[in-house]
Amino acid sequence: MESRSVRLSVILLVSLLLVGTLVLAACGGGSTTTTKSTASTTAGSPKYGGTLRIAAQSIGTNIGWPATLQGGGDMVQAYYETLLRSDEKGKLYGWLAESYSVAKDKKSITFHIRKGIKFSDGSDLTAAVVKWNLAQYPTLPGAAAAGPPGAAPAGAAPAKDPAPPAPGSNIVVVDPYTVRVNFKTWDNTIPAAFGDGQPALYIVSKAAYDKHGQAWITTNPVGTGAFTVASFATDSSMKLVKNPNYWAKDAKGNKLPYLDELDYTFTADPATTLMMAKAGEVDVVYNISPGKQMADYAKLGWRTHPTYDANEVWVPDSAHADSPWSKLAVREAAEYAVDRATIASKFGYGYLKPSNQIPPRDATAYDPSFALGRAYDPAKAKQLLAQAGYPKGFKTSLIVFPGGNRDIALAEQQYLRDVGIQAEVGFPSPGK
């Protein structure tokens, strides 16, 4: 399975004296490190069987109701799937929907649902089920205002296309395997919203929902994916077993998946996870920061695969006029104040590079020739602060979102202090 995930770890700078915030995204995205896999391919032929043991962060108590499910991309995508998927370059292709088309007037997308797919409970994937699923999400990107959610009654005549839908009907069953989603507004990110980025519009069994209810689905997901949930203990573990009726095949027509089982152990402490790896208790570790953590696994002889899907980005609060961060000169000063090249060199262990733009280097929007970034210049930073009315700087707070790099935050604190911005650093829990 391939997936593209969007993960955002942030640091908030909240002014102690004035109303204002500055948000920073984590420098470098999560990554996967792996030892020898228990399932492999030899001379192009798949080897079936085996259990893959994975250390990952917990996804909380809700593992099965997509409309309110937050994150959990890698494990959730083992049992839930989306209408579309994207390749490593971000190009969309059909998945549960074997194809799709955007109307010339950009007012709708039509999905042609792949026939013959069944959920793990044996129920069929149809256009009516897809409509019902999409209607459960609080909002659909660009969608017209919708009436009460719900699928068309069984056996109901399909909508006549291309006649316009009735007011409020933003999701239309065109025929038993065709769904049209109408839009009130359009932007070029809408098709990707139906792909496997995070958060994703996963498709769940309506039959299971009707039989057991939403509360049951929350911890008993029923999807079309390659695996099903055999057991789950919140913040402890999850066991996924092979779905024998999975519909997809590999490029050579071999039945998927190859593995029999995925065993997840939820760990929140990087040191504990590293000890598990040293003891041979896990085969794969997710969400290791590119830097010292990844270097520790490389020393163990593990294969490391860094993915750069986030940068250290400051997003200041410019909505409040009494905040120092609302002033362009202050924001520019903060950028000039931080020596990104030195931070990347000191804390990156060869994995990090200084960034000069918001898109990370693995993103399709990344521009390797971008030349408008601001280089480290503390004198310029002080000049801009004086120009903004803060010749002696000001006080603020660095509130590091869980997942943010502690060492980098402290380094940024020092660089800001050197130009007069006195920043207090805090590391709150996810709940706070």
LUMFI-611302 format. One record per residue (C-alpha): x, z, y; residue in three letters. Coordinates in pm, whole numbers, padded with zeros to 5 digits. Layout:
% residues N
xx=X; zz=Z; yy=Y; rest=ALA
...
//
This chain:
% residues 432
xx=00000; zz=00000; yy=00000; rest=MET
xx=00115; zz=-00078; yy=00349; rest=GLU
xx=-00011; zz=00086; yy=00660; rest=SER
xx=00060; zz=00107; yy=01028; rest=ARG
xx=00010; zz=00452; yy=01174; rest=SER
xx=00003; zz=00564; yy=01531; rest=VAL
xx=00135; zz=00915; yy=01567; rest=ARG
xx=00169; zz=01086; yy=01903; rest=LEU
xx=00352; zz=01414; yy=01950; rest=SER
xx=00355; zz=01539; yy=02305; rest=VAL
xx=00510; zz=01784; yy=02544; rest=ILE
xx=00299; zz=01896; yy=02837; rest=LEU
xx=00458; zz=01991; yy=03166; rest=LEU
xx=00214; zz=02213; yy=03352; rest=VAL
xx=00300; zz=02317; yy=03704; rest=SER
xx=00310; zz=02692; yy=03752; rest=LEU
xx=00242; zz=02669; yy=04123; rest=LEU
xx=00030; zz=02356; yy=04152; rest=LEU
xx=-00218; zz=02180; yy=03925; rest=VAL
xx=-00032; zz=01912; yy=03732; rest=GLY
xx=00071; zz=01800; yy=03386; rest=THR
xx=00324; zz=01566; yy=03237; rest=LEU
xx=00287; zz=01445; yy=02878; rest=VAL
xx=00579; zz=01343; yy=02662; rest=LEU
xx=00553; zz=01161; yy=02330; rest=ALA
xx=00797; zz=01243; yy=02053; rest=ALA
xx=01127; zz=01056; yy=02052; rest=CYS
xx=01117; zz=00834; yy=01746; rest=GLY
xx=00833; zz=00838; yy=01499; rest=GLY
xx=00811; zz=01005; yy=01161; rest=GLY
xx=00985; zz=00858; yy=00862; rest=SER
xx=00985; zz=00856; yy=00486; rest=THR
xx=01284; zz=00960; yy=00279; rest=THR
xx=01285; zz=00896; yy=-00091; rest=THR
xx=01491; zz=00950; yy=-00403; rest=THR
xx=01464; zz=00742; yy=-00720; rest=LYS
xx=01100; zz=00651; yy=-00772; rest=SER
xx=00920; zz=00734; yy=-01096; rest=THR
xx=00756; zz=00390; yy=-01085; rest=ALA
xx=00963; zz=00078; yy=-01039; rest=SER
xx=00981; zz=-00294; yy=-01090; rest=THR
xx=01234; zz=-00460; yy=-01317; rest=THR
xx=01315; zz=-00830; yy=-01282; rest=ALA
xx=00990; zz=-00875; yy=-01094; rest=GLY
xx=00775; zz=-00709; yy=-01361; rest=SER
xx=00598; zz=-00384; yy=-01269; rest=PRO
xx=00657; zz=-00070; yy=-01469; rest=LYS
xx=00335; zz=00125; yy=-01503; rest=TYR
xx=00296; zz=00501; yy=-01524; rest=GLY
xx=00456; zz=00807; yy=-01373; rest=GLY
xx=00387; zz=01068; yy=-01107; rest=THR
xx=00524; zz=01058; yy=-00754; rest=LEU
xx=00576; zz=01401; yy=-00598; rest=ARG
xx=00540; zz=01401; yy=-00221; rest=ILE
xx=00603; zz=01663; yy=00046; rest=ALA
xx=00384; zz=01613; yy=00352; rest=ALA
xx=00210; zz=01796; yy=00632; rest=GLN
xx=-00140; zz=01924; yy=00567; rest=SER
xx=-00431; zz=01720; yy=00702; rest=ILE
xx=-00659; zz=02021; yy=00730; rest=GLY
xx=-00992; zz=02095; yy=00563; rest=THR
xx=-01164; zz=01759; yy=00611; rest=ASN
xx=-01020; zz=01502; yy=00373; rest=ILE
xx=-01333; zz=01299; yy=00306; rest=GLY
xx=-01568; zz=01241; yy=00599; rest=TRP
xx=-01407; zz=00953; yy=00793; rest=PRO
xx=-01623; zz=00980; yy=01105; rest=ALA
xx=-01455; zz=01311; yy=01198; rest=THR
xx=-01135; zz=01286; yy=00995; rest=LEU
xx=-00819; zz=01320; yy=01202; rest=GLN
xx=-00491; zz=01169; yy=01084; rest=GLY
xx=-00367; zz=01201; yy=00728; rest=GLY
xx=-00291; zz=00830; yy=00714; rest=GLY
xx=-00065; zz=00797; yy=00410; rest=ASP
xx=-00264; zz=01010; yy=00168; rest=MET
xx=-00608; zz=00916; yy=00302; rest=VAL
xx=-00524; zz=00547; yy=00264; rest=GLN
xx=-00466; zz=00611; yy=-00106; rest=ALA
xx=-00841; zz=00655; yy=-00158; rest=TYR
xx=-01006; zz=00508; yy=00153; rest=TYR
xx=-00967; zz=00154; yy=00278; rest=GLU
xx=-01052; zz=-00047; yy=00588; rest=THR
xx=-01205; zz=-00386; yy=00655; rest=LEU
xx=-00872; zz=-00524; yy=00778; rest=LEU
xx=-00504; zz=-00441; yy=00741; rest=ARG
xx=-00194; zz=-00529; yy=00940; rest=SER
xx=00150; zz=-00639; yy=00828; rest=ASP
xx=00482; zz=-00499; yy=00951; rest=GLU
xx=00458; zz=-00721; yy=01260; rest=LYS
xx=00109; zz=-00605; yy=01347; rest=GLY
xx=-00066; zz=-00924; yy=01235; rest=LYS
xx=-00414; zz=-00856; yy=01098; rest=LEU
xx=-00537; zz=-00988; yy=00766; rest=TYR
xx=-00849; zz=-00937; yy=00557; rest=GLY
xx=-00882; zz=-00650; yy=00313; rest=TRP
xx=-01228; zz=-00516; yy=00224; rest=LEU
xx=-01342; zz=-00800; yy=00445; rest=ALA
xx=-01175; zz=-01104; yy=00293; rest=GLU
xx=-01196; zz=-01277; yy=00632; rest=SER
xx=-01325; zz=-01227; yy=00985; rest=TYR
xx=-01391; zz=-01436; yy=01294; rest=SER
xx=-01422; zz=-01358; yy=01663; rest=VAL
xx=-01703; zz=-01536; yy=01848; rest=ALA
xx=-01594; zz=-01788; yy=02112; rest=LYS
xx=-01770; zz=-01585; yy=02380; rest=ASP
xx=-01586; zz=-01269; yy=02262; rest=LYS
xx=-01918; zz=-01088; yy=02223; rest=LYS
xx=-01898; zz=-01025; yy=01849; rest=SER
xx=-01683; zz=-01014; yy=01536; rest=ILE
xx=-01820; zz=-01130; yy=01202; rest=THR
xx=-01680; zz=-00980; yy=00881; rest=PHE
xx=-01719; zz=-01150; yy=00543; rest=HIS
xx=-01713; zz=-00868; yy=00287; rest=ILE
xx=-01519; zz=-00927; yy=-00033; rest=ARG
xx=-01755; zz=-00949; yy=-00330; rest=LYS
xx=-01721; zz=-00744; yy=-00648; rest=GLY
xx=-01564; zz=-00431; yy=-00496; rest=ILE
xx=-01696; zz=-00099; yy=-00621; rest=LYS
xx=-01644; zz=00253; yy=-00494; rest=PHE
xx=-01491; zz=00505; yy=-00733; rest=SER
xx=-01844; zz=00631; yy=-00811; rest=ASP
xx=-01942; zz=00284; yy=-00935; rest=GLY
xx=-02160; zz=00189; yy=-00637; rest=SER
xx=-02119; zz=-00153; yy=-00474; rest=ASP
xx=-01960; zz=-00239; yy=-00143; rest=LEU
xx=-02210; zz=-00451; yy=00049; rest=THR
xx=-02281; zz=-00551; yy=00407; rest=ALA
xx=-02551; zz=-00282; yy=00432; rest=ALA
xx=-02301; zz=-00017; yy=00323; rest=VAL
xx=-02049; zz=-00141; yy=00579; rest=VAL
xx=-02311; zz=-00133; yy=00854; rest=LYS
xx=-02407; zz=00222; yy=00762; rest=TRP
xx=-02041; zz=00328; yy=00765; rest=ASN
xx=-01966; zz=00179; yy=01105; rest=LEU
xx=-02280; zz=00339; yy=01248; rest=ALA
xx=-02153; zz=00686; yy=01153; rest=GLN
xx=-01863; zz=00670; yy=01398; rest=TYR
xx=-01943; zz=00824; yy=01737; rest=PRO
xx=-01819; zz=00511; yy=01915; rest=THR
xx=-01711; zz=00164; yy=01817; rest=LEU
xx=-01455; zz=-00003; yy=02046; rest=PRO
xx=-01637; zz=-00223; yy=02293; rest=GLY
xx=-01965; zz=-00197; yy=02103; rest=ALA
xx=-02302; zz=-00227; yy=02272; rest=ALA
xx=-02515; zz=00085; yy=02291; rest=ALA
xx=-02654; zz=00163; yy=01947; rest=ALA
xx=-02974; zz=00320; yy=01832; rest=GLY
xx=-02994; zz=00580; yy=01554; rest=PRO
xx=-02739; zz=00510; yy=01279; rest=PRO
xx=-02847; zz=00392; yy=00938; rest=GLY
xx=-02836; zz=00095; yy=00705; rest=ALA
xx=-03107; zz=-00161; yy=00658; rest=ALA
xx=-03353; zz=-00066; yy=00381; rest=PRO
xx=-03268; zz=-00195; yy=00036; rest=ALA
xx=-03405; zz=-00543; yy=-00016; rest=GLY
xx=-03470; zz=-00598; yy=00354; rest=ALA
xx=-03445; zz=-00955; yy=00474; rest=ALA
xx=-03110; zz=-01026; yy=00642; rest=PRO
xx=-03100; zz=-01080; yy=01016; rest=ALA
xx=-03143; zz=-01438; yy=01127; rest=LYS
xx=-02819; zz=-01562; yy=01274; rest=ASP
xx=-02748; zz=-01666; yy=01547; rest=PRO
xx=-03062; zz=-01513; yy=01700; rest=ALA
xx=-02960; zz=-01225; yy=01931; rest=PRO
xx=-03004; zz=-00876; yy=01790; rest=PRO
xx=-03271; zz=-00643; yy=01917; rest=ALA
xx=-03163; zz=-00409; yy=02200; rest=PRO
xx=-02949; zz=-00129; yy=02060; rest=GLY
xx=-02866; zz=-00311; yy=01738; rest=SER
xx=-02491; zz=-00346; yy=01777; rest=ASN
xx=-02424; zz=-00386; yy=01401; rest=ILE
xx=-02616; zz=-00661; yy=01221; rest=VAL
xx=-02641; zz=-00739; yy=00849; rest=VAL
xx=-02632; zz=-01120; yy=00849; rest=VAL
xx=-02656; zz=-01151; yy=00470; rest=ASP
xx=-02572; zz=-00923; yy=00173; rest=PRO
xx=-02197; zz=-00972; yy=00229; rest=TYR
xx=-02171; zz=-01052; yy=00601; rest=THR
xx=-02174; zz=-00810; yy=00893; rest=VAL
xx=-02164; zz=-00888; yy=01263; rest=ARG
xx=-02056; zz=-00630; yy=01521; rest=VAL
xx=-02169; zz=-00709; yy=01877; rest=ASN
xx=-01975; zz=-00597; yy=02182; rest=PHE
xx=-02076; zz=-00501; yy=02531; rest=LYS
xx=-01719; zz=-00538; yy=02656; rest=THR
xx=-01409; zz=-00697; yy=02506; rest=TRP
xx=-01037; zz=-00638; yy=02503; rest=ASP
xx=-00769; zz=-00774; yy=02274; rest=ASN
xx=-00722; zz=-00443; yy=02089; rest=THR
xx=-01072; zz=-00448; yy=01937; rest=ILE
xx=-00989; zz=-00640; yy=01616; rest=PRO
xx=-00709; zz=-00394; yy=01536; rest=ALA
xx=-00961; zz=-00109; yy=01556; rest=ALA
xx=-01102; zz=-00235; yy=01225; rest=PHE
xx=-00755; zz=-00228; yy=01067; rest=GLY
xx=-00550; zz=00050; yy=00910; rest=ASP
xx=-00402; zz=00201; yy=01226; rest=GLY
xx=-00475; zz=00565; yy=01300; rest=GLN
xx=-00744; zz=00675; yy=01355; rest=PRO
xx=-00906; zz=00422; yy=01122; rest=ALA
xx=-01263; zz=00315; yy=01044; rest=LEU
xx=-01254; zz=00403; yy=00674; rest=TYR
xx=-01536; zz=00296; yy=00441; rest=ILE
xx=-01701; zz=00565; yy=00227; rest=VAL
xx=-01961; zz=00540; yy=-00049; rest=SER
xx=-02312; zz=00558; yy=00099; rest=LYS
xx=-02451; zz=00630; yy=-00250; rest=ALA
xx=-02231; zz=00940; yy=-00276; rest=ALA
xx=-02335; zz=01050; yy=00072; rest=TYR
xx=-02705; zz=01004; yy=-00007; rest=ASP
xx=-02669; zz=01199; yy=-00331; rest=LYS
xx=-02447; zz=01486; yy=-00221; rest=HIS
xx=-02454; zz=01503; yy=00160; rest=GLY
xx=-02189; zz=01508; yy=00429; rest=GLN
xx=-02061; zz=01860; yy=00358; rest=ALA
xx=-01981; zz=01763; yy=-00001; rest=TRP
xx=-01811; zz=01439; yy=00104; rest=ILE
xx=-01582; zz=01637; yy=00336; rest=THR
xx=-01382; zz=01766; yy=00038; rest=THR
xx=-01485; zz=01507; yy=-00222; rest=ASN
xx=-01398; zz=01164; yy=-00081; rest=PRO
xx=-01543; zz=00860; yy=-00257; rest=VAL
xx=-01375; zz=00539; yy=-00152; rest=GLY
xx=-01262; zz=00201; yy=-00278; rest=THR
xx=-00891; zz=00287; yy=-00287; rest=GLY
xx=-00629; zz=00281; yy=-00561; rest=ALA
xx=-00654; zz=00655; yy=-00626; rest=PHE
xx=-00919; zz=00926; yy=-00642; rest=THR
xx=-00890; zz=01295; yy=-00555; rest=VAL
xx=-00854; zz=01512; yy=-00867; rest=ALA
xx=-00790; zz=01840; yy=-00686; rest=SER
xx=-00739; zz=01971; yy=-00334; rest=PHE
xx=-00635; zz=02307; yy=-00192; rest=ALA
xx=-00632; zz=02334; yy=00187; rest=THR
xx=-00279; zz=02366; yy=00330; rest=ASP
xx=-00140; zz=02386; yy=-00024; rest=SER
xx=-00168; zz=02075; yy=-00242; rest=SER
xx=-00357; zz=01762; yy=-00334; rest=MET
xx=-00354; zz=01565; yy=-00658; rest=LYS
xx=-00459; zz=01200; yy=-00665; rest=LEU
xx=-00508; zz=01010; yy=-00990; rest=VAL
xx=-00521; zz=00638; yy=-01059; rest=LYS
xx=-00853; zz=00464; yy=-01003; rest=ASN
xx=-00889; zz=00258; yy=-01324; rest=PRO
xx=-01142; zz=00028; yy=-01158; rest=ASN
xx=-00937; zz=-00053; yy=-00850; rest=TYR
xx=-01004; zz=-00408; yy=-00735; rest=TRP
xx=-00673; zz=-00523; yy=-00581; rest=ALA
xx=-00380; zz=-00694; yy=-00754; rest=LYS
xx=-00021; zz=-00757; yy=-00651; rest=ASP
xx=00115; zz=-01095; yy=-00544; rest=ALA
xx=00167; zz=-01197; yy=-00909; rest=LYS
xx=-00180; zz=-01096; yy=-01021; rest=GLY
xx=-00079; zz=-00764; yy=-01179; rest=ASN
xx=-00336; zz=-00486; yy=-01166; rest=LYS
xx=-00276; zz=-00211; yy=-00911; rest=LEU
xx=-00174; zz=00066; yy=-00877; rest=PRO
xx=00141; zz=00104; yy=-01086; rest=TYR
xx=00156; zz=00483; yy=-01065; rest=LEU
xx=-00070; zz=00720; yy=-01259; rest=ASP
xx=-00065; zz=01005; yy=-01011; rest=GLU
xx=00035; zz=01118; yy=-00661; rest=LEU
xx=00104; zz=01490; yy=-00624; rest=ASP
xx=00120; zz=01618; yy=-00265; rest=TYR
xx=00264; zz=01952; yy=-00164; rest=THR
xx=00181; zz=02051; yy=00193; rest=PHE
xx=00475; zz=02203; yy=00378; rest=THR
xx=00499; zz=02291; yy=00745; rest=ALA
xx=00857; zz=02418; yy=00756; rest=ASP
xx=01134; zz=02153; yy=00748; rest=PRO
xx=01379; zz=02404; yy=00601; rest=ALA
xx=01143; zz=02479; yy=00310; rest=THR
xx=01093; zz=02108; yy=00250; rest=THR
xx=01468; zz=02050; yy=00243; rest=LEU
xx=01509; zz=02332; yy=-00013; rest=MET
xx=01244; zz=02167; yy=-00231; rest=MET
xx=01436; zz=01840; yy=-00210; rest=ALA
xx=01763; zz=02010; yy=-00305; rest=LYS
xx=01589; zz=02172; yy=-00602; rest=ALA
xx=01458; zz=01836; yy=-00724; rest=GLY
xx=01094; zz=01939; yy=-00675; rest=GLU
xx=00986; zz=01635; yy=-00471; rest=VAL
xx=01055; zz=01262; yy=-00475; rest=ASP
xx=00937; zz=01165; yy=-00126; rest=VAL
xx=00927; zz=01348; yy=00207; rest=VAL
xx=00714; zz=01225; yy=00496; rest=TYR
xx=00749; zz=01289; yy=00869; rest=ASN
xx=01118; zz=01371; yy=00885; rest=ILE
xx=01249; zz=01330; yy=01238; rest=SER
xx=01516; zz=01063; yy=01288; rest=PRO
xx=01816; zz=01279; yy=01373; rest=GLY
xx=01960; zz=01588; yy=01206; rest=LYS
xx=01671; zz=01626; yy=00963; rest=GLN
xx=01717; zz=01274; yy=00836; rest=MET
xx=02094; zz=01314; yy=00826; rest=ALA
xx=02048; zz=01620; yy=00600; rest=ASP
xx=01862; zz=01405; yy=00345; rest=TYR
xx=02118; zz=01128; yy=00370; rest=ALA
xx=02384; zz=01384; yy=00275; rest=LYS
xx=02185; zz=01459; yy=-00040; rest=LEU
xx=02210; zz=01094; yy=-00135; rest=GLY
xx=01846; zz=01019; yy=-00056; rest=TRP
xx=01745; zz=00678; yy=00071; rest=ARG
xx=01618; zz=00714; yy=00426; rest=THR
xx=01379; zz=00481; yy=00600; rest=HIS
xx=01328; zz=00563; yy=00968; rest=PRO
xx=01027; zz=00417; yy=01145; rest=THR
xx=01020; zz=00413; yy=01523; rest=TYR
xx=00655; zz=00421; yy=01622; rest=ASP
xx=00676; zz=00656; yy=01920; rest=ALA
xx=00908; zz=00721; yy=02213; rest=ASN
xx=00974; zz=01020; yy=02434; rest=GLU
xx=00727; zz=00921; yy=02704; rest=VAL
xx=00632; zz=01128; yy=03005; rest=TRP
xx=00269; zz=01077; yy=03110; rest=VAL
xx=00223; zz=01277; yy=03430; rest=PRO
xx=-00098; zz=01409; yy=03579; rest=ASP
xx=-00150; zz=01185; yy=03879; rest=SER
xx=-00521; zz=01268; yy=03911; rest=ALA
xx=-00471; zz=01584; yy=04117; rest=HIS
xx=-00333; zz=01530; yy=04466; rest=ALA
xx=-00193; zz=01885; yy=04487; rest=ASP
xx=00030; zz=01834; yy=04182; rest=SER
xx=00394; zz=01740; yy=04239; rest=PRO
xx=00361; zz=01501; yy=03945; rest=TRP
xx=00100; zz=01303; yy=04138; rest=SER
xx=00378; zz=01169; yy=04361; rest=LYS
xx=00558; zz=00856; yy=04246; rest=LEU
xx=00890; zz=00975; yy=04387; rest=ALA
xx=00874; zz=01293; yy=04174; rest=VAL
xx=00800; zz=01098; yy=03858; rest=ARG
xx=01086; zz=00860; yy=03930; rest=GLU
xx=01314; zz=01154; yy=04005; rest=ALA
xx=01239; zz=01312; yy=03667; rest=ALA
xx=01329; zz=00985; yy=03495; rest=GLU
xx=01656; zz=00950; yy=03684; rest=TYR
xx=01735; zz=01317; yy=03607; rest=ALA
xx=01750; zz=01284; yy=03226; rest=VAL
xx=02052; zz=01132; yy=03051; rest=ASP
xx=01874; zz=00962; yy=02762; rest=ARG
xx=02189; zz=00802; yy=02623; rest=ALA
xx=02362; zz=01137; yy=02585; rest=THR
xx=02054; zz=01298; yy=02428; rest=ILE
xx=02022; zz=01014; yy=02176; rest=ALA
xx=02390; zz=01036; yy=02091; rest=SER
xx=02398; zz=01415; yy=02059; rest=LYS
xx=02076; zz=01468; yy=01865; rest=PHE
xx=02022; zz=01132; yy=01699; rest=GLY
xx=02299; zz=01140; yy=01434; rest=TYR
xx=02311; zz=00762; yy=01459; rest=GLY
xx=01934; zz=00718; yy=01420; rest=TYR
xx=01816; zz=00738; yy=01782; rest=LEU
xx=01869; zz=00511; yy=02080; rest=LYS
xx=01787; zz=00572; yy=02446; rest=PRO
xx=01457; zz=00411; yy=02540; rest=SER
xx=01373; zz=00244; yy=02870; rest=ASN
xx=01012; zz=00143; yy=02798; rest=GLN
xx=00696; zz=00288; yy=02646; rest=ILE
xx=00670; zz=00067; yy=02334; rest=PRO
xx=00905; zz=00192; yy=02058; rest=PRO
xx=01145; zz=-00050; yy=01895; rest=ARG
xx=00928; zz=-00104; yy=01587; rest=ASP
xx=00625; zz=-00199; yy=01798; rest=ALA
xx=00524; zz=-00561; yy=01846; rest=THR
xx=00511; zz=-00498; yy=02223; rest=ALA
xx=00877; zz=-00388; yy=02239; rest=TYR
xx=01088; zz=-00607; yy=02467; rest=ASP
xx=01459; zz=-00597; yy=02372; rest=PRO
xx=01548; zz=-00775; yy=02698; rest=SER
xx=01359; zz=-00533; yy=02924; rest=PHE
xx=01586; zz=-00459; yy=03221; rest=ALA
xx=01374; zz=-00250; yy=03459; rest=LEU
xx=01446; zz=00093; yy=03312; rest=GLY
xx=01600; zz=00363; yy=03532; rest=ARG
xx=01950; zz=00473; yy=03432; rest=ALA
xx=02072; zz=00834; yy=03456; rest=TYR
xx=02143; zz=00914; yy=03823; rest=ASP
xx=02103; zz=01283; yy=03921; rest=PRO
xx=02201; zz=01211; yy=04283; rest=ALA
xx=01918; zz=00959; yy=04307; rest=LYS
xx=01683; zz=01214; yy=04147; rest=ALA
xx=01765; zz=01475; yy=04412; rest=LYS
xx=01722; zz=01218; yy=04687; rest=GLN
xx=01375; zz=01125; yy=04558; rest=LEU
xx=01271; zz=01490; yy=04526; rest=LEU
xx=01368; zz=01552; yy=04889; rest=ALA
xx=01181; zz=01238; yy=04990; rest=GLN
xx=00871; zz=01371; yy=04812; rest=ALA
xx=00892; zz=01701; yy=04997; rest=GLY
xx=01070; zz=01907; yy=04730; rest=TYR
xx=01433; zz=01932; yy=04850; rest=PRO
xx=01473; zz=02255; yy=04651; rest=LYS
xx=01269; zz=02134; yy=04355; rest=GLY
xx=00969; zz=02317; yy=04209; rest=PHE
xx=00865; zz=02518; yy=03905; rest=LYS
xx=00686; zz=02377; yy=03604; rest=THR
xx=00641; zz=02437; yy=03231; rest=SER
xx=00736; zz=02231; yy=02926; rest=LEU
xx=00468; zz=02287; yy=02663; rest=ILE
xx=00590; zz=02120; yy=02345; rest=VAL
xx=00318; zz=01976; yy=02126; rest=PHE
xx=00366; zz=02048; yy=01752; rest=PRO
xx=00591; zz=01779; yy=01612; rest=GLY
xx=00785; zz=01739; yy=01934; rest=GLY
xx=01163; zz=01769; yy=01905; rest=ASN
xx=01266; zz=02118; yy=02012; rest=ARG
xx=01630; zz=02032; yy=02083; rest=ASP
xx=01538; zz=01732; yy=02296; rest=ILE
xx=01285; zz=01937; yy=02494; rest=ALA
xx=01550; zz=02201; yy=02569; rest=LEU
xx=01798; zz=01931; yy=02669; rest=ALA
xx=01542; zz=01780; yy=02905; rest=GLU
xx=01481; zz=02125; yy=03047; rest=GLN
xx=01850; zz=02152; yy=03136; rest=GLN
xx=01866; zz=01808; yy=03295; rest=TYR
xx=01559; zz=01882; yy=03506; rest=LEU
xx=01708; zz=02216; yy=03611; rest=ARG
xx=02023; zz=02038; yy=03730; rest=ASP
xx=01823; zz=01851; yy=03993; rest=VAL
xx=01610; zz=02151; yy=04095; rest=GLY
xx=01305; zz=02128; yy=03869; rest=ILE
xx=01279; zz=02470; yy=03705; rest=GLN
xx=01098; zz=02420; yy=03374; rest=ALA
xx=00988; zz=02695; yy=03137; rest=GLU
xx=00961; zz=02577; yy=02776; rest=VAL
xx=00689; zz=02686; yy=02532; rest=GLY
xx=00620; zz=02592; yy=02170; rest=PHE
xx=00253; zz=02676; yy=02096; rest=PRO
xx=00080; zz=02648; yy=01759; rest=SER
xx=-00146; zz=02349; yy=01680; rest=PRO
xx=-00454; zz=02567; yy=01721; rest=GLY
xx=-00357; zz=02672; yy=02070; rest=LYS
//
